[in-house]
Amino acid sequence: MQAVELYPIQNSLILRARGVELLVLPVHIEALKELKDTKAFADYFLQTAMVNRAARKLYEAWLKKDNTLWRRVFHSVMNDFNENSAEGDAAVAAK
C-alpha cells in the first residue's frame, strides 16, 4: 500500500495519508494541466498550488516517504481530469 492516496473529485485533487488531507483547488488543476514540462509542473505545484507553508512542508514530508508521489500526481492531473469523467460522475450520481 502506498503512503499517499490520490482522489480526483469534482475537478479537485485530494491527497490523503494517515487521516491528513491536502486539497488542490480546481483553479490550480486547470493551470497544472497546461504545464507539460515536469520542472514547471513541480515548481507551480509547490509554489502556488500548495497554498501555504504548512501544506508545502507536509507534501515535502510525504515525498520523502513515497518516491512515486510526483509521478502519480503528474499522471493524475494529466489523465484523471476531463469533461467526460465529470459527465460520467454526474450520471452515476443521478442513478
RAJO-V855697 format. One record per backbone hydrogen bond with DSSP energy under -0.5 kcal/mol. CO is the residue of the C=O (numbers start at 1). NH is the residue of the N-H. E is the energy in kcal/mol with one decimal. If there is no record, write none. Layout:
co->CO nh->NH e->E
co->CO nh->NH e->E
//
This chain:
co->5 nh->16 e->-2.7
co->7 nh->9 e->-0.9
co->7 nh->14 e->-2.5
co->9 nh->12 e->-1.8
co->12 nh->9 e->-2.3
co->12 nh->14 e->-0.5
co->13 nh->15 e->-0.5
co->13 nh->24 e->-2.8
co->14 nh->7 e->-2.6
co->14 nh->16 e->-0.5
co->15 nh->22 e->-2.6
co->16 nh->5 e->-3.3
co->17 nh->20 e->-1.9
co->20 nh->17 e->-2.4
co->22 nh->15 e->-2.8
co->23 nh->25 e->-0.6
co->24 nh->13 e->-1.8
co->25 nh->28 e->-0.8
co->25 nh->29 e->-1.9
co->26 nh->30 e->-2.4
co->27 nh->31 e->-1.5
co->28 nh->32 e->-2.6
co->29 nh->33 e->-2.1
co->30 nh->34 e->-0.8
co->31 nh->34 e->-0.6
co->31 nh->35 e->-0.6
co->32 nh->35 e->-1.0
co->34 nh->36 e->-0.8
co->37 nh->41 e->-2.5
co->38 nh->42 e->-2.6
co->39 nh->43 e->-2.6
co->40 nh->44 e->-2.6
co->41 nh->45 e->-2.7
co->42 nh->46 e->-2.5
co->43 nh->47 e->-2.7
co->44 nh->48 e->-2.7
co->44 nh->49 e->-2.1
co->45 nh->50 e->-1.8
co->49 nh->51 e->-1.3
co->52 nh->56 e->-2.0
co->53 nh->57 e->-2.7
co->54 nh->58 e->-2.2
co->55 nh->59 e->-2.6
co->56 nh->60 e->-2.6
co->57 nh->61 e->-2.0
co->58 nh->62 e->-2.2
co->59 nh->63 e->-2.2
co->60 nh->64 e->-1.4
co->61 nh->65 e->-1.0
co->62 nh->65 e->-0.5
co->62 nh->66 e->-2.1
co->66 nh->69 e->-1.5
co->68 nh->72 e->-2.4
co->69 nh->73 e->-2.8
co->70 nh->74 e->-2.7
co->71 nh->75 e->-2.5
co->72 nh->76 e->-2.5
co->73 nh->77 e->-2.7
co->74 nh->78 e->-2.4
co->75 nh->79 e->-2.2
co->76 nh->80 e->-2.5
co->80 nh->82 e->-0.7
co->82 nh->86 e->-1.5
co->83 nh->87 e->-2.1
co->84 nh->88 e->-2.4
co->85 nh->89 e->-2.5
co->86 nh->90 e->-1.8
co->87 nh->91 e->-2.0
co->88 nh->92 e->-2.3
co->89 nh->93 e->-2.3
co->90 nh->94 e->-1.8
co->91 nh->95 e->-1.3
//
